[in-house]
Amino acid sequence: MSKILIAGGGIGGLAAALACARTGTEVSLFERAPAFSEVGAGIQLSPNIVRVLHDWGLKAALEAVVAVPDRLQVRSAMSGTELGVLRLGATIEARYGSPYVTIQRADLHNLLLAELTRRDQVLLSLKSEVAGFSQSDEGVSLRLSDGRAALGDALIGADGGFSLIRRQLLNDGVPAPTGQLAYRAMIAQSSLPAHMRSQHVTAWLGPNLHVVQYPVRRGDYLNVVAIVHGTIKGDLAYWDHNANGPQLQRLMAGTGSALQAMIAAIPDWRLWGLSIRPPMAGAHEQAKGRVALLGDAAHPMLPYLAQGAGMAIEDALVLAKVLHEPKPVTGGALSERLAQYAAKRWQRNARVQSRAIRNGKIFHASGPTRWGRNAAMKVLGERLLDVPWLYRGVAA
């Protein structure tokens, strides 16, 4: 069997390690942090992703920590008026065979990690910052910043949007700032007034802004993300700061009273600057030789389709299948299999990237475009909010 090296211990890296380990492949994963942890707040997991996690034997672990919203509602950030609804819960599960759930990011990270630690063929290395790699016909050597090296048959770069593996492999710079900021918060629902508590996914749309809220941790907490236009100073690769709540309240001053009250009720926020790459242009952006990219390292996505973590998990699924089927592969044939992985993934990833960019323009529309959006959503509702080509999953 081959030995796979993975750079990065976030959700994408852990998913890749688990998917490969389930086939019996030996995996060595390298994470620069001193402990496995996950920053961020919540994640929406649509049916295409939940199906994969269930197939990996994680159904019970997921059900112990997720919330299962019964609807996704879109509301005007200015008036509070409901614009459209997508039925979730039993309706979406019957339609696609798997539910639509919401989860705290750390909970997903922890359940992947827990499953990995039960597998003997997986080596997890902390305090292991990647410095570079070299590849040849014989294999891959991964260099660490402390002078150590690891040898393997293939390398998977799952080291995030500002991936060092990508910079060396493709030499195409770093993601560019979008001019948009994400304020994120999580709060116990019990600390909110009763009328603010919610078990739905709600998207509030306004000119140059939107807010998304949904339950996590079995509905006990509310995850809230507010995205506005603006810039920050410093290196976006490391930007994770405490945010100024009153400043966000000022940015929301033109919105309706219901949204303003909810923002004011949340005391603690974190701030991220959003960055972007153009949608993938070909398979060459996801694999070269014995090195492949996965998740944000290959295709960083704006959050307007809620598929960043999801596409990383789909990448992991396809990667493991390509390396193992119809039979396990070793030696020089690994390069061919990684090329197949890239060929199978890049178009779907590019489509999701493009749709997320388009959604952002629609969410933040103003003037006649905003009026047309609202009118169309009131008439078409669920037909606009459902995404069959995405939710049916990679098998489709």
C-alpha positions in Angstrom: 0.0 0.0 0.0 1.1 3.6 -0.6 2.0 6.1 2.1 0.2 9.4 1.9 1.6 12.6 3.4 -0.9 15.3 4.3 0.0 18.9 5.1 -2.7 20.6 7.3 -4.8 19.4 10.2 -8.0 21.3 9.6 -11.3 19.8 8.5 -10.0 19.1 5.0 -6.8 17.5 6.1 -8.6 15.3 8.7 -11.2 14.3 6.2 -8.5 13.3 3.7 -6.7 11.3 6.3 -9.9 9.5 7.4 -11.0 8.8 3.8 -7.6 7.3 2.9 -7.2 5.4 6.2 -10.6 3.7 5.6 -9.1 2.1 2.5 -6.2 0.7 4.5 -3.7 3.4 3.3 -0.9 4.5 5.6 -1.3 8.2 6.3 1.1 10.7 8.0 -0.5 14.1 8.7 1.5 17.2 9.8 0.0 20.2 11.6 1.9 23.3 12.6 -0.1 24.1 15.7 0.8 22.6 19.1 -2.7 21.2 19.4 -5.5 20.2 17.1 -8.1 22.9 17.1 -10.4 24.7 14.7 -11.1 28.4 14.5 -14.4 29.8 13.2 -17.9 29.3 14.4 -20.6 27.2 12.6 -20.9 25.2 9.4 -24.0 24.3 7.4 -23.8 20.7 6.1 -26.1 20.1 3.1 -27.3 16.6 2.2 -24.4 15.9 -0.2 -21.9 16.2 2.7 -24.0 14.6 5.4 -24.3 11.5 3.1 -20.5 11.2 2.9 -20.1 11.5 6.7 -22.8 8.9 7.3 -21.1 6.5 4.9 -17.9 7.0 6.8 -19.6 5.7 9.9 -20.1 9.0 11.6 -23.9 9.1 11.8 -24.2 8.6 15.5 -21.4 11.0 16.3 -23.0 13.7 14.1 -26.4 13.2 15.6 -25.0 13.8 19.0 -23.8 17.3 18.2 -25.7 18.8 15.2 -28.9 20.8 15.0 -31.5 19.9 12.3 -33.2 23.1 11.2 -36.7 22.7 9.8 -36.5 25.6 7.3 -34.2 28.1 5.6 -35.9 31.5 5.5 -34.7 34.6 3.7 -35.7 37.9 5.1 -35.2 41.5 4.2 -32.6 43.1 6.5 -34.3 46.4 6.1 -37.9 45.5 6.9 -37.7 42.0 8.3 -40.2 40.8 5.7 -39.9 37.1 4.8 -38.9 36.9 1.1 -38.7 33.1 0.6 -38.5 29.7 2.3 -36.8 26.4 1.6 -38.2 23.5 3.7 -35.5 21.5 5.4 -36.0 18.8 8.1 -38.0 15.8 6.9 -38.7 17.4 3.5 -35.1 17.9 2.4 -34.1 14.5 3.8 -36.9 12.8 1.8 -35.8 14.6 -1.4 -32.1 13.9 -1.2 -31.8 10.9 1.2 -29.8 12.8 3.8 -30.7 15.7 6.1 -29.5 19.3 6.1 -27.8 19.9 9.5 -25.8 22.7 11.2 -22.8 22.1 13.4 -20.2 24.0 15.4 -17.0 23.9 13.4 -15.0 22.5 16.4 -17.5 19.7 16.9 -17.0 18.5 13.3 -13.3 18.8 13.7 -13.3 16.8 16.9 -15.4 13.9 15.6 -13.1 13.5 12.6 -10.1 13.6 14.9 -11.7 11.1 17.3 -12.3 8.6 14.5 -8.7 9.0 13.2 -7.1 8.3 16.6 -8.8 4.9 16.5 -6.8 3.9 13.4 -3.4 2.4 13.7 -2.2 3.3 10.2 -2.5 7.0 10.9 0.3 9.1 12.3 -0.7 12.6 13.5 2.2 15.0 14.1 1.7 18.4 15.9 4.3 21.2 16.0 5.2 20.2 12.5 5.3 23.3 10.3 5.8 22.6 6.6 8.7 24.4 4.9 8.6 22.8 1.4 8.7 19.6 -0.6 10.5 17.9 -3.4 9.2 15.2 -5.7 10.7 12.6 -8.0 9.9 9.4 -9.8 10.5 7.6 -6.5 8.3 9.6 -4.2 7.9 12.9 -2.2 10.0 14.4 0.5 8.2 16.8 2.8 10.5 19.3 4.7 9.6 20.7 8.0 10.7 24.0 9.5 12.6 22.3 12.3 14.8 20.4 9.9 13.0 17.1 9.9 11.8 15.4 6.7 9.1 12.8 5.9 9.1 10.5 2.9 6.0 9.3 1.2 4.5 8.2 -2.1 2.2 11.2 -2.5 1.6 14.6 -0.8 -1.8 16.2 -0.2 -1.7 19.9 0.4 -4.7 20.6 2.7 -3.0 23.6 4.4 -5.7 26.2 3.8 -6.4 29.2 1.5 -2.8 30.6 2.0 -1.3 27.2 1.3 2.5 26.9 1.2 2.2 23.7 -0.8 0.2 25.5 -3.4 2.6 28.4 -3.6 5.5 26.0 -4.4 3.4 23.7 -6.7 1.7 26.4 -8.8 3.6 29.6 -8.0 0.4 31.6 -8.4 0.6 34.0 -5.4 -2.0 34.3 -2.6 -5.7 34.9 -2.5 -6.8 38.5 -3.0 -8.8 40.6 -0.5 -12.5 40.9 -1.5 -13.2 44.1 0.3 -15.6 42.2 2.6 -15.5 41.5 6.3 -17.1 38.7 8.3 -18.1 39.3 11.9 -18.8 35.9 13.5 -20.3 35.1 16.9 -21.8 32.2 18.8 -24.1 32.7 21.8 -26.1 30.4 24.1 -29.7 30.7 23.1 -30.7 30.7 26.8 -29.0 34.1 27.1 -31.1 35.6 24.4 -34.6 37.0 24.8 -37.2 34.3 23.9 -38.3 36.0 20.7 -34.7 36.0 19.3 -34.1 32.3 19.8 -34.4 30.3 16.6 -34.1 26.7 15.3 -34.2 27.9 11.7 -31.5 29.0 9.2 -32.2 32.7 8.5 -30.5 34.8 5.9 -31.1 38.6 6.2 -30.3 40.4 2.9 -29.6 44.1 2.6 -27.6 46.5 0.4 -23.9 45.7 0.7 -24.5 43.4 3.7 -26.1 40.2 4.8 -26.4 38.3 8.1 -26.9 34.5 8.5 -27.9 32.8 11.7 -28.6 29.2 12.6 -28.6 26.8 15.6 -25.7 24.6 16.5 -24.9 22.1 19.3 -28.3 20.4 19.2 -29.9 23.8 19.1 -28.5 25.2 22.3 -26.4 27.8 20.7 -27.0 30.3 17.9 -24.3 30.9 15.3 -24.4 34.4 13.7 -22.3 35.7 10.8 -22.6 39.3 9.5 -20.8 40.2 6.3 -20.3 43.8 5.4 -18.1 45.7 3.0 -14.8 47.1 4.3 -11.1 46.5 4.6 -8.6 45.6 7.3 -4.9 46.0 7.7 -2.4 43.2 8.1 -1.9 39.7 6.8 -5.2 38.1 6.0 -3.6 34.7 6.4 -3.4 35.2 10.2 -6.3 37.6 10.7 -8.5 36.5 13.6 -9.2 39.4 15.9 -11.7 40.4 18.6 -14.2 42.6 16.9 -15.8 45.8 18.1 -19.5 45.1 18.7 -20.6 48.8 18.7 -18.8 49.2 15.4 -20.8 46.4 13.9 -24.0 48.0 15.3 -23.1 51.2 13.5 -22.6 49.3 10.3 -26.1 47.8 10.7 -27.7 51.2 11.6 -29.8 51.3 8.4 -31.3 47.8 8.9 -34.6 47.0 10.5 -35.2 47.0 14.3 -35.4 43.2 14.6 -32.0 42.6 13.1 -30.4 45.6 14.9 -31.7 44.2 18.2 -30.2 40.8 17.6 -26.8 42.3 16.7 -26.9 44.4 19.9 -27.8 41.4 22.1 -24.5 39.6 21.2 -21.5 41.0 23.1 -18.6 39.1 21.7 -17.6 39.0 18.0 -14.6 37.8 16.0 -13.5 39.4 12.7 -12.1 37.9 9.5 -11.3 39.5 6.2 -12.5 37.5 3.2 -10.2 36.6 0.4 -10.7 35.0 -3.0 -9.1 33.3 -6.0 -10.8 33.1 -9.4 -12.8 29.9 -10.0 -10.6 26.9 -11.0 -9.7 26.9 -14.7 -8.5 23.3 -15.0 -7.3 20.1 -13.4 -3.8 21.5 -13.4 -4.7 23.6 -10.5 -5.5 20.6 -8.3 -2.6 18.2 -8.9 0.8 18.0 -10.5 2.9 14.8 -10.4 2.8 13.2 -6.9 1.3 16.4 -5.2 -2.3 17.3 -5.1 -4.3 20.0 -3.4 -7.5 19.7 -1.4 -10.1 22.1 0.0 -9.2 25.7 0.4 -5.7 25.1 -0.8 -7.2 24.2 -4.2 -10.4 26.2 -4.3 -11.0 28.8 -1.6 -14.7 29.7 -1.6 -16.7 32.7 -0.5 -19.3 31.7 2.1 -22.4 32.6 0.0 -23.2 29.0 -0.8 -22.0 27.5 2.5 -19.8 24.8 0.8 -16.2 25.5 1.8 -15.9 22.6 4.3 -18.3 20.6 2.1 -16.2 20.6 -1.0 -13.1 19.7 1.1 -15.0 16.6 2.3 -16.1 15.8 -1.2 -12.4 16.2 -2.4 -11.4 13.7 0.3 -14.0 11.2 -0.7 -13.0 11.2 -4.4 -9.3 11.2 -3.6 -9.6 8.0 -1.5 -11.7 6.3 -4.1 -9.3 7.2 -7.0 -6.3 5.9 -5.0 -8.0 2.7 -4.0 -10.3 1.7 -6.9 -10.4 -0.5 -8.8 -7.4 -1.7 -6.8 -4.8 0.0 -4.6 -2.1 1.9 -6.5 1.6 2.3 -5.8 4.7 3.7 -7.5 4.6 5.8 -10.5 0.9 5.1 -11.1 0.1 7.5 -8.2 0.7 10.5 -10.5 -1.8 9.2 -12.9 -4.4 8.6 -10.1 -3.9 12.1 -8.7 -4.4 13.5 -12.2 -7.7 11.5 -12.3 -8.7 13.0 -8.9 -8.1 16.5 -10.2 -10.0 15.7 -13.4 -13.0 14.5 -11.4 -13.1 17.4 -9.0 -12.1 20.7 -10.7 -15.3 21.4 -12.7 -17.6 20.8 -9.7 -15.4 22.9 -7.5 -15.2 25.7 -10.1 -19.0 25.6 -10.4 -19.5 26.0 -6.6 -16.9 28.8 -6.5 -18.7 30.6 -9.3 -22.1 30.1 -7.8 -20.9 31.5 -4.4 -19.5 34.6 -6.1 -22.8 35.1 -7.9 -24.8 34.6 -4.7 -22.7 37.3 -3.0 -23.7 39.8 -5.6 -27.3 38.8 -5.3 -27.3 38.8 -1.5 -25.7 42.3 -1.4 -27.7 43.9 -4.3 -29.1 47.3 -4.1 -31.5 49.4 -6.2 -33.5 47.7 -9.0 -31.5 44.5 -8.8 -32.5 44.2 -5.1 -36.1 44.8 -5.9 -36.1 42.2 -8.7 -34.4 39.7 -6.4 -37.0 40.2 -3.7 -39.9 39.9 -6.2 -38.5 36.8 -7.8 -37.9 35.1 -4.4 -41.5 35.8 -3.3 -42.9 34.2 -6.4 -40.5 31.3 -6.9 -39.3 30.8 -3.3 -38.1 27.2 -2.9 -37.3 26.8 -6.6 -34.6 29.5 -6.3 -33.3 28.3 -2.9 -33.0 24.6 -3.6 -29.8 23.5 -5.4 -30.4 20.0 -6.8 -27.2 19.7 -8.8 -25.3 20.3 -5.6 -27.3 18.5 -3.0 -27.5 15.3 -5.0 -23.8 14.9 -4.3 -20.7 13.8 -6.3 -22.3 10.5 -7.5 -24.7 12.6 -9.6 
